[in-house]
Amino acid sequence: MKLALFDLDNTLIAGDSDFEWAQFLITKGIVDREVQEAKNIAFYDQYKEGTLDINEFLAFQLAPLARHPRAELDAWHREFMDRHIRPLIGEASRQLVRGHLANGDLCAVVTATNSFVTRPIVSELGIPHLIGTIAAVDVESGAFSGSPRGTPSFRDGKIERVDSWLESLGLWWGSFAESFFYSDSHNDLPLMGKVTTPVAVDPDHKLFRHSSEMGWKIITLR
């Protein structure tokens, strides 16, 4: 058996779902454009530069979820999928995923973006497992609290979350003849260093340089 892990944003999709979700809320007038757009761009730039404070970002990202009923959020997300996400999913990404699934590989998306935003995207791609940052909810009402729960799936946190997921399945890294992780970002170097076959996908300049030095495979899905 083999393990295939995929980053989502700018890897399987040609954009960042976190950023797109915030922009979607702005265009619908749900959040203040002047304040939110500036913060959205600033956080995205920090992520690309490797300076993002994940807790500060999550406080920004998850706050709007706590202000609206779950049914309303779900309706907005269906619109978001149609307008912002499906146009970002290319055939090359779908073929890559289909190839691993057809091979019988255990497949999961491992992303820092919260599971509310990403679960429908992962389902659209046909991937059975999602390891994303968990947005805490009230178990009775289903309403979001505006805070994360557990370890964010970011940088070294991705390894911790994958370890826990594998353990929940009665597996560990040694259970696999080969393990893959596909990512575009230097923020994912910890997990890329954990698998047997790291693959840089349309990588940022830092990851491209590191991948070239290490002899890692570099591909494009665009």
WOKALIN-V183880 format. One line per field, one symbol per residue. phi: phi as a letter, one per 20 degrees, with the letter a starting at -180 (. if undefined). psi: psi as a letter, one per 30 degrees, with the letter a starting at -180 (. if undefined). A space follows every 50 residues. Layout:
BEGIN
phi: ???
psi: ???
END
This chain:
BEGIN
phi: .ddcdcfdfmdfderdfgfffffffffemfcffffffffgffffffffen dfefffffgffegfffecfffffffffffggfedegfeeefffffffgff fffnffdbeccffffffegffffgenefccdcfeefcffeemffencecm ffeblffffgffgfffffemcbgffdfbcdbdbddffeggfffeefcfce dlfffffffffffemffcccde
psi: klkjkkldkgdfkhajeeeeeeeeeeffgelkeeeeeeeeeeeeeeeefg gkjeeeeeeeefefeffkleeeeeeeeeeeeeeeeeffjleeeeeeeeee effgkjkkkjkfklfeefefeeeefgkfkkjlkkjklkfefgkkfgllka kkikbffeeeeeeeeeefgglleffkfkkkkklfkffgeeeefelfikkk jhlleeeeeeeeefglkklkg.
END
